[in-house]
């Protein structure tokens, strides 16, 4: 029956989004951070946009980050991946949409089995952190038991040569930090420069 579509094991995710995220190696435990968004009104509110409805297409999936020190949802730490992404001026698809007009904030995912996970990371410099671009990569690394933080773009971990305050708080003496961007960073001068700057 073409109308029948099996339900996703994660109720907040449409089956196609569940499959996409599972194919990225993310465990069901970390899929609590993701959900399908079908409402343009809700999406525009989450993206802090009023008049850009024509350019952002639904449906897609969204991911909500948390404040790592309180565990509460963080409005600035939200990313949306449309099923039909907008095309940038250079002809490539825009992978993720982030809130407009708000400070670009690193995305810390909720660790469902350890509510104080991020507090422990902040307090323990011996815990290595991984900084990556995109929530799927961060969720995959978290699935592997690593402390992974997503930044919305390769240049968004810092502004005017200064680290975001949350990243700066993690950059303590003795802490090892791995920057894990796309494998094509060697071919893209902007990505290589962003990695050097970060």
VMD Tcl script that draws the C-alpha trace (Angstrom):
set ca {
  {0.00 0.00 0.00}
  {1.73 3.27 -1.12}
  {-0.08 5.25 1.62}
  {1.39 3.09 4.36}
  {4.60 4.32 5.87}
  {6.03 2.52 8.89}
  {6.41 4.65 11.96}
  {9.79 5.69 13.26}
  {11.11 4.19 16.52}
  {11.64 7.83 17.60}
  {8.13 9.37 17.59}
  {9.32 12.95 16.97}
  {11.06 11.92 13.73}
  {9.49 11.04 10.39}
  {10.71 7.68 9.11}
  {12.84 9.24 6.34}
  {14.62 11.51 8.86}
  {15.08 8.63 11.29}
  {16.70 6.57 8.50}
  {18.95 9.47 7.42}
  {20.22 10.00 10.96}
  {20.65 6.28 11.65}
  {22.66 5.95 8.42}
  {25.03 8.53 9.94}
  {25.69 6.11 12.81}
  {23.68 7.96 15.48}
  {22.19 5.83 18.25}
  {18.50 6.11 19.15}
  {19.60 7.52 22.51}
  {21.00 10.69 20.89}
  {18.09 11.06 18.47}
  {16.19 12.66 21.35}
  {17.89 15.89 20.24}
  {16.32 15.74 16.75}
  {12.78 16.07 15.42}
  {10.91 16.51 12.16}
  {9.55 20.01 11.53}
  {6.54 20.34 9.23}
  {5.26 23.77 10.28}
  {6.68 26.80 8.44}
  {5.38 29.09 11.20}
  {7.24 27.11 13.87}
  {10.38 26.95 11.74}
  {10.45 30.70 11.06}
  {10.00 31.33 14.78}
  {12.86 28.95 15.63}
  {15.07 30.61 13.01}
  {14.10 34.10 14.28}
  {12.81 35.06 10.83}
  {9.73 37.01 9.89}
  {9.78 37.49 6.10}
  {11.94 34.70 4.70}
  {9.25 32.04 4.37}
  {9.64 31.62 0.63}
  {13.31 30.77 0.83}
  {13.22 28.17 3.61}
  {11.48 24.94 2.68}
  {9.76 22.43 4.93}
  {9.75 19.64 5.86}
  {13.11 18.85 7.34}
  {14.63 17.98 10.66}
  {15.72 20.30 13.43}
  {18.13 19.81 16.29}
  {17.97 21.70 19.57}
  {21.10 22.28 21.60}
  {21.27 22.89 25.31}
  {23.10 25.29 27.57}
  {25.92 22.97 28.68}
  {26.03 24.39 32.20}
  {22.29 24.30 32.98}
  {21.05 21.56 30.66}
  {18.19 23.84 29.53}
  {17.29 24.29 25.85}
  {19.22 27.09 24.16}
  {17.30 29.04 21.47}
  {20.51 30.21 19.78}
  {21.75 26.62 19.45}
  {19.33 25.36 16.84}
  {20.00 23.95 13.38}
  {17.55 22.97 10.65}
  {18.26 20.73 7.66}
  {15.64 21.02 4.95}
  {14.69 18.09 2.74}
  {15.03 20.62 -0.13}
  {17.82 23.01 0.94}
  {18.24 26.52 -0.40}
  {20.95 27.00 -3.01}
  {23.76 29.42 -2.16}
  {25.12 31.97 -4.63}
  {28.01 29.62 -5.48}
  {25.49 26.95 -6.55}
  {26.00 24.59 -3.60}
  {23.19 23.62 -1.21}
  {22.99 25.27 2.21}
  {23.28 22.27 4.52}
  {22.02 23.85 7.74}
  {19.88 26.87 8.60}
  {20.58 28.64 11.90}
  {18.76 31.43 13.78}
  {19.17 34.88 12.25}
  {20.20 37.88 14.32}
  {21.25 35.82 17.33}
  {24.80 35.14 18.42}
  {26.26 32.16 16.61}
  {26.33 29.60 19.39}
  {28.05 26.21 19.56}
  {25.56 23.36 19.73}
  {25.90 21.08 22.74}
  {23.72 17.98 22.48}
  {21.83 16.54 25.42}
  {23.32 13.33 26.80}
  {20.18 11.42 27.86}
  {22.02 8.97 30.11}
  {24.04 11.63 31.98}
  {22.36 14.98 32.72}
  {25.59 16.43 34.11}
  {27.76 15.25 31.20}
  {28.73 18.73 29.98}
  {29.36 20.07 33.48}
  {31.77 17.17 33.97}
  {33.47 17.99 30.66}
  {33.90 21.65 31.66}
  {35.30 20.66 35.06}
  {37.68 17.97 33.76}
  {40.47 19.24 31.46}
  {41.63 15.69 30.80}
  {38.48 15.06 28.72}
  {39.27 15.62 25.06}
  {36.71 17.63 23.08}
  {35.87 17.39 19.40}
  {34.64 20.43 17.47}
  {32.81 19.67 14.26}
  {30.57 21.34 11.71}
  {27.04 19.98 11.81}
  {24.84 18.28 14.35}
  {24.90 14.87 12.65}
  {28.67 14.58 13.04}
  {28.49 15.73 16.66}
  {25.72 13.22 17.45}
  {27.71 10.43 15.81}
  {30.79 11.29 17.90}
  {28.63 11.48 21.04}
  {27.26 8.02 20.15}
  {30.89 6.83 20.27}
  {31.20 8.27 23.80}
  {33.16 11.40 22.80}
  {32.51 14.99 23.91}
  {31.56 16.59 20.59}
  {30.38 20.14 19.92}
  {28.84 21.32 16.67}
  {29.45 24.80 15.33}
  {27.08 26.01 12.60}
  {29.90 26.77 10.14}
  {33.65 26.55 9.93}
  {34.07 30.25 10.79}
  {31.53 30.30 13.63}
  {33.61 29.10 16.56}
  {35.13 32.54 16.88}
  {34.37 36.14 16.02}
  {36.96 38.79 15.20}
  {39.72 36.51 16.47}
  {38.00 35.71 19.79}
  {36.64 32.29 20.69}
  {32.99 31.98 21.63}
  {32.86 32.24 25.48}
  {31.74 28.61 25.87}
  {34.60 27.36 23.69}
  {37.01 29.65 25.50}
  {35.89 28.20 28.85}
  {36.72 24.73 27.52}
  {40.12 25.76 26.14}
  {41.96 25.20 29.39}
  {45.59 24.27 29.87}
  {46.05 20.56 29.35}
  {42.83 19.97 27.40}
  {43.20 18.28 24.06}
  {40.93 19.64 21.31}
  {40.35 17.96 17.95}
  {38.85 19.96 15.09}
  {36.92 17.58 12.85}
  {35.66 19.34 9.71}
  {34.78 17.85 6.32}
  {37.43 15.80 4.56}
  {37.67 18.38 1.75}
  {39.29 21.01 4.00}
  {42.58 20.65 2.13}
  {40.91 21.75 -1.12}
  {39.05 24.69 0.42}
  {41.27 27.59 1.45}
  {38.49 29.13 3.58}
  {38.05 25.94 5.61}
  {41.80 25.53 6.15}
  {42.06 29.18 7.26}
  {39.07 28.76 9.64}
  {40.73 25.71 11.20}
  {43.98 27.63 11.68}
  {42.10 30.57 13.23}
  {40.05 28.39 15.57}
}
mol new
graphics top color blue
foreach p $ca { graphics top sphere $p radius 0.5 }
foreach p [lrange $ca 0 end-1] q [lrange $ca 1 end] { graphics top cylinder $p $q radius 0.2 }
display resetview
